[in-house]
Amino acid sequence: MAGTVGGIVGFGTSIMLMPALVLVYGPRLAVPIMAIASIIANASRAAAWWREIEWRTTLLVLPPGVVEAVLGMFFIAMIPVRRWMARQDWKLTRRHLGIVGAGIGFLTGIVASTGPLNTSFFLMRGLVKDAFLGKRFVMRIDPRRFTLMMDGLLLAAGAVMIWAAVF
């Protein structure tokens, strides 16, 4: 029923489907199931209506240089902020991560490349080493060295973004 109404109207499927998924699978599984279903549904809509989509209206046009420069500066600024927070023994709570995740989700819709942002906040939460990919490699690294490696990656990503904005 949700698929039929969503197909006719063009939206609302997730609003109708989410409560059913939560009842059947629980909220922990319902969210990723809905995310995958939304990706598939939106991709199929875009494919079906490709020629009718008003791309200028659909895509928010931001000057790429401005977006790159702001993200680059933010990446670099996160290094001292995270270190200051660590000295204060302050860690992000799950609630903080939820708020940050909403903001990063919004930014991902605009610029698509927000991986370094996630890294900063994961480190602020205290997630190091085995919370990341490449488990065999990462498990051999000292936590302090791992954090320095992540700072280096943030610095490099920020510098590249700023360089791309300027040149």
Secondary structure, DSSP 8 states (H G I E B T S, - for coil): -HHHHHHHHSS-HHHHHHHHHHHHH-HHHHHHHHHHHHHHHHHHHHHHTGGG--HHHHS----HHHHHHHHHHHHHHHHHHHHHHHHTT----HHHHHHHHHHHHHHHHHHS--HHHHHHHHHHHT--GGGSS-HHHHHTS-HHHHHHHHHHHHHHHHHHHHHHHH-
